[in-house]
Amino acid sequence: MSPFRILLVEDNPGDVALTREALRETPFESELDVASDGVEALAWLRERATRGRAPDLVLLDLNLPRKNGRELLQELRQDPLLGIIPVVVTTTSTDPGDVARAYELRANCYVSKPAELEAFMGTVRSVIRFWSSVAVLPTRDPARPSSPSPRRP
C-alpha cells in the first residue's frame, strides 16, 4: 500500500517538527509535505492535483501569512480538483466564531492544538490514526473522484 499523504499548512517551525515526530511514532507509512502559508499551499496542491498526486489529508492552521487558513479553505472548497480533499483545521484557537466559520467553509474537522507537548503529540497521532485507518477517503484515481477507498494501516 502506498503511504498516507499529508500536507501540513503551518508557519510555526516548532509545530512542524512536533508533527513530524508524532508521525514517526505511528504504525503506518506516511508522507508529510509542508507549506508555510496559504499561497504556497494552494500552488502546491494545484500542481500535485493536476498530476494525480493530491494528498489524502490537509492539516490546516488558521493563522498564516499571505493567505490565511480561512481564505485557503474557501478556495479549496471552490476548486473541483481540490474540493474533495479532507481538511482538518488544527489551530490553537478555541474561539466559537473560529470553529463556526471553519465548519461554514466546510472543514471536515476542527481540532484545537494543546499547548502541552505530550497532549499535542497525542492529538496529532489521534487525528492521523482516524483519517488514515478509520475514515473512508476519496480514491486517489482522478478518473473516479467519487469512489471511496478505505485506508488501513
C-alpha positions as CSV (number, residue, x, y, z in Angstrom):
1,M,0.0,0.0,0.0
2,S,1.2,3.5,-0.8
3,P,2.0,5.9,2.1
4,F,-0.7,8.1,3.6
5,R,0.0,11.5,2.1
6,I,-0.4,14.6,4.2
7,L,0.0,18.3,3.5
8,L,0.6,20.3,6.7
9,V,0.0,24.0,6.2
10,E,1.8,25.5,9.2
11,D,4.1,28.5,9.6
12,N,5.4,27.6,13.1
13,P,8.6,25.5,12.7
14,G,8.1,24.0,16.2
15,D,4.7,22.7,15.3
16,V,6.0,21.3,12.1
17,A,8.8,19.5,13.9
18,L,6.4,18.1,16.5
19,T,4.0,16.9,13.8
20,R,6.9,15.1,12.0
21,E,7.9,13.4,15.3
22,A,4.3,12.4,16.1
23,L,4.0,10.8,12.6
24,R,7.2,8.8,13.2
25,E,5.5,7.3,16.2
26,T,2.6,6.0,14.2
27,P,2.5,2.3,13.0
28,F,1.9,3.2,9.3
29,E,3.8,4.7,6.5
30,S,3.1,8.4,5.8
31,E,4.5,11.1,3.6
32,L,4.4,14.6,5.0
33,D,4.8,17.8,3.0
34,V,4.8,21.2,4.5
35,A,3.6,24.6,3.2
36,S,4.3,27.6,5.4
37,D,1.4,29.8,4.1
38,G,-1.8,29.6,2.1
39,V,-0.3,30.9,-1.1
40,E,2.4,28.2,-1.1
41,A,-0.2,25.6,-0.1
42,L,-2.6,26.4,-2.9
43,A,0.1,26.4,-5.6
44,W,1.5,23.1,-4.2
45,L,-2.0,21.5,-4.1
46,R,-2.9,22.6,-7.6
47,E,0.4,21.3,-9.1
48,R,0.0,18.0,-7.3
49,A,-3.7,17.5,-8.1
50,T,-3.1,18.0,-11.8
51,R,-0.6,15.1,-11.7
52,G,-2.9,12.9,-9.7
53,R,-0.8,13.3,-6.5
54,A,-3.1,15.3,-4.2
55,P,-2.6,14.5,-0.6
56,D,-5.0,12.2,1.3
57,L,-5.4,14.9,4.0
58,V,-4.6,18.5,4.7
59,L,-3.8,19.7,8.2
60,L,-4.5,23.4,8.1
61,D,-3.6,26.1,10.6
62,L,-5.8,29.2,10.5
63,N,-3.3,32.0,11.3
64,L,-1.0,32.0,8.3
65,P,0.9,34.7,6.4
66,R,-0.1,35.9,2.9
67,K,-3.3,33.8,2.7
68,N,-4.8,32.7,6.0
69,G,-6.4,29.3,6.6
70,R,-9.9,30.5,6.1
71,E,-9.1,32.0,2.7
72,L,-7.3,28.9,1.7
73,L,-10.1,26.6,2.9
74,Q,-12.7,28.7,0.9
75,E,-10.6,28.4,-2.3
76,L,-10.0,24.7,-1.8
77,R,-13.8,24.0,-1.5
78,Q,-14.5,26.0,-4.7
79,D,-11.9,24.1,-6.7
80,P,-13.2,21.0,-8.5
81,L,-9.9,19.1,-8.2
82,L,-9.2,20.1,-4.6
83,G,-12.6,20.4,-3.0
84,I,-12.9,16.7,-2.2
85,I,-9.7,16.6,-0.1
86,P,-10.4,16.2,3.6
87,V,-9.2,19.2,5.6
88,V,-8.6,19.2,9.3
89,V,-8.2,22.6,10.9
90,T,-5.5,22.4,13.5
91,T,-5.1,25.6,15.5
92,T,-4.6,27.0,18.9
93,S,-7.9,28.9,18.8
94,T,-10.9,27.7,20.7
95,D,-12.9,30.7,19.8
96,P,-16.5,29.6,18.9
97,G,-16.5,32.1,16.0
98,D,-13.4,30.4,14.5
99,V,-14.9,27.0,15.0
100,A,-18.2,28.0,13.3
101,R,-16.5,29.8,10.4
102,A,-14.3,26.8,9.7
103,Y,-17.3,24.5,9.5
104,E,-19.2,27.0,7.4
105,L,-16.3,26.8,5.0
106,R,-16.7,23.0,5.0
107,A,-13.8,21.9,7.1
108,N,-14.1,18.2,7.8
109,C,-12.9,18.6,11.4
110,Y,-11.7,21.3,13.8
111,V,-9.0,20.4,16.4
112,S,-7.6,22.8,18.9
113,K,-3.8,22.2,19.4
114,P,-3.0,21.7,23.1
115,A,-0.1,23.7,24.5
116,E,1.4,20.8,26.4
117,L,3.9,18.7,24.4
118,E,2.6,15.2,25.1
119,A,-1.0,16.3,24.6
120,F,0.0,17.9,21.3
121,M,1.7,14.7,20.1
122,G,-1.2,12.6,21.2
123,T,-3.7,14.8,19.4
124,V,-1.7,14.7,16.1
125,R,-1.4,10.9,16.3
126,S,-5.1,10.5,17.0
127,V,-6.1,12.7,14.1
128,I,-3.8,10.9,11.7
129,R,-4.8,7.5,13.0
130,F,-8.5,8.3,12.4
131,W,-8.1,9.8,8.9
132,S,-5.6,7.1,7.8
133,S,-7.2,4.0,9.1
134,V,-10.9,4.6,10.1
135,A,-12.3,7.2,7.7
136,V,-13.2,6.2,4.2
137,L,-11.5,8.7,1.9
138,P,-12.0,9.5,-1.8
139,T,-10.0,7.5,-4.2
140,R,-6.7,8.8,-5.5
141,D,-7.7,7.9,-9.0
142,P,-8.6,11.3,-10.7
143,A,-10.7,9.5,-13.3
144,R,-13.1,8.3,-10.5
145,P,-13.2,11.2,-8.0
146,S,-16.2,10.0,-6.1
147,S,-15.2,6.3,-5.5
148,P,-14.3,5.8,-1.8
149,S,-11.3,3.7,-0.9
150,P,-10.8,2.6,2.6
151,R,-7.4,3.1,4.2
152,R,-5.9,0.6,6.5
153,P,-2.5,0.6,8.2
